[in-house]
Amino acid sequence: MLVHPSLRSGRRQSEVTLRRRERMRHTNTALARSAGLVLLAGIIGCGSDLVLPDTPASQENVALTKMQGDEQTGAVGEVLGTPLIVKVVSQTQQPASGVEVAFALSDPAGGTVTPPTATTNSDGEAVAMWTLGTVPGSYTATAQLVGAGGENQVTQFQAIAIAGAPDTLAAQSPLAQPGLRNQPVSTPPQVRVVDRFGNPIPGVPVSWQVISGGGQVSSPITATDERGLASVEWDLGNQRGVHKLTAAIDKATGSPVTFTATVLF
């Protein structure tokens, strides 16, 4: 049977086109399989090369730890020398950044903590400063996670506030009284030392000096007690007239205090 040449040519072109399409289909299938294997290998065997977005930290999967700032002692009205620092870590013990921590005081007399809410940094740490109140005593500050589940994540810091530096010296006994020659005054001179908030200061040395009348005191220096009080025995000299005694401390308002005793006979 004879076939016209034009028919034979068209048949050959169709066969070539089919073979090309088949080759392209096989190539695409191989490429897809190769890409799938590379992705699977990256997930299973090359985890360090696969970067996934961080999961936001929540108060239900982190832990709060006290780092520093506990058990300090400081003067009233002053900032404690060491900041309050807590650390928040994940279940894998990695620092949890961006977590809010609330700082508070159990007693308002304890002063202020700033900021009241701090956010953890890249090391998972939240920091606050504690300014003590004006009344001496023992106080407690707390740090607590903010948000759902945070009520069980609380830690405490303790601090003791003591009286500040001596600020004022004042008489606590009469400044003037009668007296007899060579005899002690009937009321021993007494002074009180307080800080700038009026808190008594113990252990402050008070200097006593007779400046008129020739008498003497039982001790040239006496220390204040827990109430901030210091006193001395004053024996008058063998002279008529006005006898004088001073009590003094360094750099204090009201210092020196001058006591007088008038001897008539």
C-alpha positions, 0 to 999 in steps of 0.5 A: 500500500502506498502512503503519500509522503506528506502523511509520512512526514506528519506522522513523524512530527507527531511521534517526536512531539510525544517523545518530547512531552514524555521526557519533560514529564519524567524530568519534572517528576524527578525534580519534585522527588529530589526537592522532597528528599532535600526538605525531608533531610533538612527536617530530620537530619539538619535541624540546626540549619532549619530556622523556625520562628520563636514561640512567644513565652507564656507564664504557663511554660516559664519559671521565675528565679531570684538572681540578686538584691535580697537581704539588703540593709540601707538608710531610710529614704535611700536607694538600695545599693543592689538592684532587684533582679529576677530571671525568667527561663523556658522549660528548656532553661533558655532565657525568656525575653519579652515577659512582664514582671510586676514588682510591689511592696507588701507594706507601703511604708517600705518605700517604692520600687521602680519600675512597677512593671519591667520586661525581661531582656535578651538574658531573660532578666527583669530589673527594678530599683528599691527606694526605702521608705522613711520609717526604719523596719523590715520590709518585703518586696515581691516580683510576680509574672504578669498574665495568666498563670502568673499568680503562682510565679512569685518571689520575695526580697527582704530589706532592712531600713535603718535610721539615716545620718544624724541631722538634728541635735536637740535638748531633752532636759531643761536648758536652765536650772538652779544649782549649788557649788560643788554639787551635781545638778538636779536634772542631768543634761540630756539630748536627742539625735535624729535623722532628717525624717525624725527617726532616733539614731543609736550609737552617735557619740555626743561630746560634752564640754564645760565652758564656764564655772569650772565644773566637770562631767562624768564623761567627755563623750557618751553615745546615744541609746536606741531612742537616740538619747544621750546624757551625762552627770554634771558636777558644778564648780566652786563658783557663784554665777552662771555655769555652762555646759555644751553638747555637740555632734558634727554637722547637725542642726542645733549643735551645740546645745548649751545648758546653764546652771545658776549658782546663787550661794 
